Amino acid sequence: MTKYFKPKSLTWWAGISSLSAGVVVAVSSSFGVLEPVGSFINALTGDIAPSIMVLYGLTAIGLRGAL
């Protein structure tokens, strides 16, 4: 577990931010909670699907853990 937790790495932070953005957009579109935040993230990302954002985040964290 500590292999993947690297808060001093910029790659880790990029992965966490992408993962978090994907979860927020998915929750805002599914349940209507945090709808303004979800709309703002969609505007910034160009309407990328939440699943793709989560996948990118997990990939970045996994790659950083492998290095």
C-alpha positions in Angstrom: 0.0 0.0 0.0 2.8 2.5 0.8 4.2 1.7 -2.6 1.4 3.7 -4.2 1.2 6.5 -1.6 3.8 9.1 -2.7 2.6 12.6 -1.7 5.9 14.2 -2.7 5.4 13.1 -6.4 3.8 15.4 -8.9 2.6 12.3 -10.9 0.8 11.1 -7.8 -0.9 14.4 -7.3 -2.0 14.5 -11.0 -3.4 11.0 -10.6 -5.3 11.9 -7.4 -6.7 15.1 -8.9 -7.9 13.2 -12.0 -9.4 10.4 -9.9 -11.1 12.9 -7.7 -12.5 15.0 -10.6 -13.9 11.8 -12.2 -15.6 10.8 -9.0 -17.1 14.3 -8.4 -18.4 14.5 -12.0 -19.9 11.0 -11.7 -21.6 11.8 -8.4 -22.8 15.2 -9.6 -24.3 13.7 -12.8 -25.9 10.6 -11.0 -27.2 12.1 -7.9 -27.4 15.9 -8.5 -25.1 16.6 -5.6 -22.3 19.1 -6.3 -23.8 20.0 -9.6 -22.1 23.4 -10.0 -18.7 21.8 -9.2 -19.3 19.0 -11.7 -20.3 21.5 -14.4 -17.2 23.5 -13.7 -15.0 20.4 -14.0 -16.8 19.4 -17.3 -16.1 22.8 -18.7 -12.4 22.6 -17.8 -11.9 19.1 -19.2 -14.0 19.4 -22.3 -16.7 16.9 -21.2 -14.5 13.9 -20.8 -16.4 11.0 -19.4 -15.9 10.4 -15.6 -14.8 6.9 -16.2 -12.0 8.1 -18.4 -10.8 10.6 -15.7 -10.9 7.8 -13.1 -9.0 5.5 -15.4 -6.3 8.2 -16.1 -5.9 8.8 -12.4 -5.5 5.2 -11.5 -3.1 4.7 -14.4 -0.9 7.6 -13.2 -0.9 6.3 -9.6 -0.1 2.8 -10.7 2.7 3.9 -13.0 4.2 6.0 -10.3 4.1 3.1 -7.9 5.8 0.9 -10.4 8.7 3.2 -10.9 
